[in-house]
Amino acid sequence: MAARLNENIRYEPDEQCSLFAAIAVGAQGVLIVVAPAVLIVAITAVASGQDERYLTWAVFASLIIGGTVTALQAAGIGWLGTRHILITGTTPNYVAVSVLALQAGGPATLASLIVLSSLFYLAIAAWLPRLRRIITPAVSGTVLMLIATMILPVAFDRLKEVPAGTPEIAGPGVALVTLVVTSILALRAPANWRLWSPLIGIGAGCAAAALFGMYDLERLMQAPWIGIPASGFPGLELTPTAGFWALLPMFLVVTLVQAIKTIGDAVVVQQVSQRKQRAMDFRLVQGALYANGMGILLSGLAGTPPTSAYSSSTVSLINLTGVAARRVAYAIGVIFLILALFPKVTGLLLTIPNPIMGAFLLVAIGILFFEGIRTVSRSGLGYQDALVVGLSFSIGVGLQHQNIFEGVLRAPWDSLLGNGITVGAAVAIALTVLLDVTGPRRRRLEVRLDSSDLPRIDAFLQEAATKLGWNTASTDRLRSAGEETLASLLQPDNVYPTERVPRLLIVARPEGSAVELEFFAVFAEENLEDRLAHLDEQTETNDDREVSFRLLRHYATAVQHQKYHGLDIVTVRVEGS
């Protein structure tokens, strides 16, 4: 397998870009996301009938939390964070249920529901290794494509949002200027200019908007220069009502969908941030979930709508500028903090006409949809996966455009089940569970991660091949693949990070004419997929396992290595004759 090279990346996550470049790219990232982040909070507060005091506090808290989680994602403290740029802000996915919670019991009820949702979200992160066969690349990619599809009408709606008295052509015209300038710079400009393509495109759109007289400065004039809202923690609902228990299942459903989206976000960001394609590090995916789970918890304590990664904006920013350095995320966190403390600056950014942001959103949607396709195809796309993706996607898009539950079910279940992302994700998960449950019977063996247990492993694999009626050549290939996988997993000189020899669980799963072996263990930091992919690039090595790596690549049809916190899973596929 040849490693794919992304020459567009100027700075990888662990590389240091200049402070000026970090601030420049960070400012562009904030410029892209601050308007929707603030507007989502405003929509939630106004739709639920909350007063100005709550709105002011919610906007302030959401900016602080968004900046903190963005910086935490990049920092990667312990198990928290994905160690990549992942811009975080208020998510639109919770708007409907947040409005219901605020109407039912005010900020205290909303706070309690979000705190419980955050615990469920963190549990998903902890259970991610066990959920790997359910939340697959096909499921994550489908959710990303559904999100891109659902946002598309929003982008086009913003193209028509112009002040009264402005010519009808103004919105599409300004959007076209923004789109053309951004696209030309991103596609053809030198690398140094590509860094500025989003900002220059937005600037060109702003200049065109000024010619049409599209600016409304009322919000800017009313905003104070500096200030911290007097409100604070709303408290928790300690005596849950019937309305609370009725809303809790809906919050948990949305939280599950949100977790699947975050998994897709973390996978996509890893893909676009590296020059050379590497195996996915699922410890970083878990880290993204843990960090965002903390953001949801903080949102609950503050009584504001929960946070989520703005993957489309993040991916677009990295692709257009070529800068994936974590330093950018720190700059974004600081700018969010400044915006929270200086409302006048937020008001200035919110004066940017909606058609300009809609045009940039179109670019972001296109990139996100492509990354969803790439996520789906990352582990191969057979007939069954194609059916899961196609059916889930079509049902999700269909329900979003034609809610068949409206008028059939009582509110709010008609809206919840009419949400394309929620139902599409549920269909994808249900079909994936069905495939897993109805698959062939698995065989299991638990041994130690030690060469002395090789005879037991060999006998186990020979018995599995006999059950399938494999011939001698196929049986020997399966046994050899098992032997070389064990040798590849063993630490040099049997040195382990703990005093005890780790356990090794092997699961054999027949799949048509092949056998899929899963090896569960805790061992070295390296990823076997990367070692196998880059074998031909290495001219010299002192690793005694090099021969095992090469033999494993020879015997196995495919090798996948998933690293989680506390657990590593190597999946080896061997075809029979």
Solvent accessible surface area in square Angstrom, and as a share of the most:
residue,aa,sasa,rsa
1,M,154,0.69
2,A,96,0.74
3,A,26,0.20
4,R,92,0.34
5,L,105,0.52
6,N,24,0.12
7,E,145,0.65
8,N,36,0.19
9,I,4,0.02
10,R,70,0.25
11,Y,55,0.21
12,E,22,0.10
13,P,8,0.05
14,D,101,0.53
15,E,62,0.28
16,Q,137,0.61
17,C,3,0.02
18,S,61,0.39
19,L,108,0.54
20,F,143,0.60
21,A,10,0.08
22,A,1,0.00
23,I,85,0.43
24,A,10,0.08
25,V,0,0.00
26,G,0,0.00
27,A,40,0.31
28,Q,1,0.00
29,G,0,0.00
30,V,2,0.01
31,L,18,0.09
32,I,10,0.05
33,V,0,0.00
34,V,1,0.01
35,A,9,0.07
36,P,36,0.23
37,A,4,0.03
38,V,11,0.07
39,L,49,0.25
40,I,18,0.09
41,V,1,0.01
42,A,24,0.18
43,I,97,0.49
44,T,1,0.00
45,A,1,0.01
46,V,107,0.62
47,A,56,0.43
48,S,11,0.07
49,G,66,0.63
50,Q,44,0.20
51,D,93,0.48
52,E,124,0.55
53,R,155,0.56
54,Y,19,0.07
55,L,34,0.17
56,T,64,0.37
57,W,36,0.13
58,A,0,0.00
59,V,28,0.16
60,F,28,0.12
61,A,5,0.04
62,S,7,0.05
63,L,5,0.03
64,I,49,0.25
65,I,12,0.06
66,G,1,0.01
67,G,3,0.03
68,T,67,0.39
69,V,1,0.01
70,T,0,0.00
71,A,29,0.23
72,L,32,0.16
73,Q,0,0.00
74,A,0,0.00
75,A,29,0.23
76,G,14,0.14
77,I,113,0.57
78,G,69,0.66
79,W,137,0.48
80,L,50,0.25
81,G,5,0.05
82,T,0,0.00
83,R,89,0.32
84,H,7,0.03
85,I,1,0.01
86,L,0,0.00
87,I,0,0.00
88,T,0,0.00
89,G,4,0.03
90,T,1,0.00
91,T,1,0.00
92,P,78,0.49
93,N,41,0.21
94,Y,0,0.00
95,V,32,0.18
96,A,62,0.48
97,V,6,0.03
98,S,0,0.00
99,V,19,0.11
100,L,52,0.26
101,A,0,0.00
102,L,5,0.02
103,Q,106,0.47
104,A,64,0.50
105,G,40,0.39
106,G,14,0.14
107,P,37,0.23
108,A,27,0.21
109,T,6,0.03
110,L,0,0.00
111,A,0,0.00
112,S,9,0.06
113,L,0,0.00
114,I,0,0.00
115,V,22,0.13
116,L,69,0.34
117,S,0,0.00
118,S,0,0.00
119,L,96,0.48
120,F,60,0.25
121,Y,0,0.00
122,L,36,0.18
123,A,26,0.21
124,I,3,0.02
125,A,0,0.00
126,A,47,0.37
127,W,125,0.44
128,L,6,0.03
129,P,9,0.06
130,R,177,0.65
131,L,38,0.19
132,R,41,0.15
133,R,59,0.22
134,I,46,0.24
135,I,14,0.07
136,T,29,0.17
137,P,23,0.14
138,A,7,0.06
139,V,0,0.00
140,S,3,0.02
141,G,0,0.00
142,T,0,0.00
143,V,0,0.00
144,L,0,0.00
145,M,13,0.06
146,L,0,0.00
147,I,10,0.05
148,A,0,0.00
149,T,27,0.16
150,M,20,0.09
151,I,44,0.22
152,L,68,0.34
153,P,59,0.37
154,V,79,0.45
155,A,0,0.00
156,F,105,0.44
157,D,71,0.37
158,R,27,0.10
159,L,20,0.10
160,K,142,0.60
161,E,80,0.36
162,V,44,0.25
163,P,48,0.30
164,A,110,0.85
165,G,87,0.84
166,T,20,0.12
167,P,69,0.43
168,E,164,0.74
169,I,114,0.58
170,A,0,0.00
171,G,0,0.00
172,P,60,0.38
173,G,20,0.20
174,V,0,0.00
175,A,6,0.05
176,L,108,0.54
177,V,57,0.32
178,T,1,0.00
179,L,54,0.27
180,V,65,0.37
181,V,39,0.22
182,T,2,0.01
183,S,39,0.25
184,I,100,0.51
185,L,32,0.16
186,A,21,0.16
187,L,142,0.71
188,R,209,0.76
189,A,15,0.11
190,P,88,0.55
191,A,40,0.31
192,N,101,0.52
193,W,141,0.49
194,R,38,0.14
195,L,13,0.06
196,W,68,0.24
197,S,0,0.00
198,P,1,0.00
199,L,63,0.31
200,I,56,0.28
201,G,0,0.00
202,I,4,0.02
203,G,38,0.37
204,A,27,0.21
205,G,0,0.00
206,C,26,0.15
207,A,62,0.48
208,A,15,0.12
209,A,0,0.00
210,A,60,0.46
211,L,159,0.79
212,F,75,0.31
213,G,53,0.51
214,M,5,0.02
215,Y,74,0.28
216,D,89,0.46
217,L,90,0.45
218,E,106,0.48
219,R,118,0.43
220,L,30,0.15
221,M,140,0.63
222,Q,132,0.59
223,A,16,0.13
224,P,79,0.50
225,W,179,0.63
226,I,114,0.58
227,G,29,0.28
228,I,122,0.62
229,P,23,0.15
230,A,99,0.77
231,S,31,0.20
232,G,30,0.29
233,F,118,0.49
234,P,45,0.28
235,G,21,0.20
236,L,69,0.34
237,E,45,0.20
238,L,151,0.75
239,T,103,0.60
240,P,54,0.34
241,T,84,0.49
242,A,87,0.68
243,G,32,0.31
244,F,5,0.02
245,W,141,0.50
246,A,59,0.46
247,L,12,0.06
248,L,27,0.14
249,P,58,0.37
250,M,3,0.01
251,F,0,0.00
252,L,55,0.27
253,V,57,0.33
254,V,8,0.05
255,T,0,0.00
256,L,57,0.28
257,V,9,0.05
258,Q,0,0.00
259,A,0,0.00
260,I,0,0.00
261,K,17,0.07
262,T,0,0.00
263,I,6,0.03
264,G,0,0.00
265,D,0,0.00
266,A,0,0.00
267,V,2,0.01
268,V,0,0.00
269,V,1,0.00
270,Q,14,0.06
271,Q,21,0.09
272,V,2,0.01
273,S,1,0.00
274,Q,31,0.14
275,R,76,0.28
276,K,69,0.29
277,Q,81,0.36
278,R,113,0.41
279,A,21,0.16
280,M,14,0.06
281,D,28,0.15
282,F,18,0.08
283,R,51,0.19
284,L,34,0.17
285,V,0,0.00
286,Q,3,0.02
287,G,0,0.00
288,A,0,0.00
289,L,0,0.00
290,Y,29,0.11
291,A,0,0.00
292,N,1,0.00
293,G,0,0.00
294,M,63,0.28
295,G,0,0.00
296,I,0,0.00
297,L,36,0.18
298,L,69,0.34
299,S,1,0.00
300,G,0,0.00
301,L,71,0.35
302,A,13,0.10
303,G,0,0.00
304,T,0,0.00
305,P,2,0.01
306,P,0,0.00
307,T,1,0.01
308,S,2,0.01
309,A,3,0.02
310,Y,26,0.10
311,S,3,0.02
312,S,12,0.07
313,S,9,0.06
314,T,0,0.00
315,V,0,0.00
316,S,0,0.00
317,L,0,0.00
318,I,0,0.00
319,N,38,0.20
320,L,10,0.05
321,T,0,0.00
322,G,0,0.00
323,V,0,0.00
324,A,0,0.00
325,A,0,0.00
326,R,42,0.15
327,R,86,0.31
328,V,0,0.00
329,A,0,0.00
330,Y,86,0.33
331,A,15,0.11
332,I,0,0.00
333,G,9,0.09
334,V,83,0.48
335,I,35,0.18
336,F,2,0.01
337,L,82,0.41
338,I,75,0.38
339,L,3,0.02
340,A,6,0.05
341,L,51,0.25
342,F,76,0.32
343,P,34,0.22
344,K,26,0.11
345,V,57,0.33
346,T,11,0.06
347,G,3,0.03
348,L,99,0.49
349,L,33,0.16
350,L,28,0.14
351,T,14,0.08
352,I,24,0.12
353,P,11,0.07
354,N,49,0.25
355,P,0,0.00
356,I,0,0.00
357,M,10,0.04
358,G,0,0.00
359,A,1,0.01
360,F,3,0.01
361,L,36,0.18
362,L,34,0.17
363,V,27,0.16
364,A,1,0.00
365,I,10,0.05
366,G,44,0.42
367,I,33,0.17
368,L,2,0.01
369,F,68,0.28
370,F,111,0.46
371,E,4,0.02
372,G,0,0.00
373,I,80,0.41
374,R,53,0.19
375,T,0,0.00
376,V,7,0.04
377,S,55,0.35
378,R,69,0.25
379,S,67,0.43
380,G,39,0.37
381,L,89,0.44
382,G,44,0.43
383,Y,173,0.66
384,Q,107,0.47
385,D,51,0.27
386,A,45,0.35
387,L,96,0.48
388,V,6,0.04
389,V,17,0.10
390,G,40,0.38
391,L,75,0.37
392,S,0,0.00
393,F,52,0.22
394,S,63,0.40
395,I,59,0.30
396,G,0,0.00
397,V,31,0.18
398,G,38,0.37
399,L,13,0.07
400,Q,79,0.35
401,H,123,0.55
402,Q,122,0.54
403,N,38,0.20
404,I,111,0.56
405,F,56,0.23
406,E,125,0.56
407,G,76,0.73
408,V,112,0.64
409,L,66,0.33
410,R,211,0.77
411,A,83,0.64
412,P,32,0.20
413,W,99,0.35
414,D,21,0.11
415,S,67,0.43
416,L,16,0.08
417,L,60,0.30
418,G,8,0.07
419,N,57,0.29
420,G,0,0.00
421,I,20,0.10
422,T,11,0.06
423,V,21,0.12
424,G,0,0.00
425,A,0,0.00
426,A,54,0.42
427,V,29,0.17
428,A,0,0.00
429,I,29,0.14
430,A,60,0.47
431,L,41,0.20
432,T,14,0.08
433,V,52,0.30
434,L,99,0.49
435,L,63,0.31
436,D,38,0.20
437,V,111,0.64
438,T,91,0.53
439,G,33,0.32
440,P,69,0.43
441,R,190,0.69
442,R,94,0.34
443,R,49,0.18
444,R,161,0.59
445,L,27,0.14
446,E,82,0.37
447,V,6,0.04
448,R,113,0.41
449,L,0,0.00
450,D,21,0.11
451,S,62,0.40
452,S,68,0.44
453,D,15,0.08
454,L,49,0.24
455,P,92,0.58
456,R,128,0.47
457,I,1,0.00
458,D,36,0.18
459,A,59,0.45
460,F,17,0.07
461,L,1,0.00
462,Q,78,0.35
463,E,82,0.37
464,A,5,0.04
465,A,0,0.00
466,T,98,0.57
467,K,138,0.58
468,L,65,0.32
469,G,64,0.62
470,W,42,0.15
471,N,79,0.41
472,T,102,0.60
473,A,60,0.46
474,S,1,0.00
475,T,15,0.09
476,D,62,0.32
477,R,70,0.26
478,L,0,0.00
479,R,73,0.27
480,S,25,0.16
481,A,0,0.00
482,G,0,0.00
483,E,76,0.34
484,E,19,0.09
485,T,0,0.00
486,L,4,0.02
487,A,28,0.22
488,S,1,0.01
489,L,2,0.01
490,L,24,0.12
491,Q,25,0.11
492,P,69,0.43
493,D,136,0.70
494,N,77,0.39
495,V,101,0.58
496,Y,27,0.10
497,P,106,0.67
498,T,91,0.53
499,E,182,0.82
500,R,196,0.71
501,V,52,0.30
502,P,21,0.13
503,R,166,0.61
504,L,0,0.00
505,L,38,0.19
506,I,0,0.00
507,V,8,0.04
508,A,2,0.02
509,R,13,0.05
510,P,26,0.16
511,E,54,0.24
512,G,80,0.76
513,S,75,0.48
514,A,0,0.00
515,V,2,0.01
516,E,23,0.10
517,L,0,0.00
518,E,5,0.02
519,F,0,0.00
520,F,28,0.12
521,A,3,0.02
522,V,64,0.37
523,F,16,0.06
524,A,22,0.17
525,E,129,0.58
526,E,45,0.20
527,N,16,0.08
528,L,2,0.01
529,E,35,0.16
530,D,31,0.16
531,R,39,0.14
532,L,15,0.07
533,A,11,0.09
534,H,28,0.13
535,L,0,0.00
536,D,109,0.56
537,E,93,0.42
538,Q,61,0.27
539,T,141,0.82
540,E,148,0.66
541,T,58,0.33
542,N,147,0.76
543,D,31,0.16
544,D,134,0.70
545,R,29,0.11
546,E,19,0.08
547,V,101,0.58
548,S,13,0.08
549,F,0,0.00
550,R,97,0.35
551,L,63,0.31
552,L,0,0.00
553,R,82,0.30
554,H,137,0.61
555,Y,55,0.21
556,A,13,0.10
557,T,81,0.47
558,A,54,0.42
559,V,25,0.14
560,Q,53,0.24
561,H,1,0.01
562,Q,19,0.09
563,K,6,0.03
564,Y,5,0.02
565,H,41,0.18
566,G,55,0.53
567,L,48,0.24
568,D,7,0.04
569,I,1,0.00
570,V,0,0.00
571,T,21,0.12
572,V,0,0.00
573,R,69,0.25
574,V,0,0.00
575,E,57,0.26
576,G,15,0.15
577,S,103,0.67
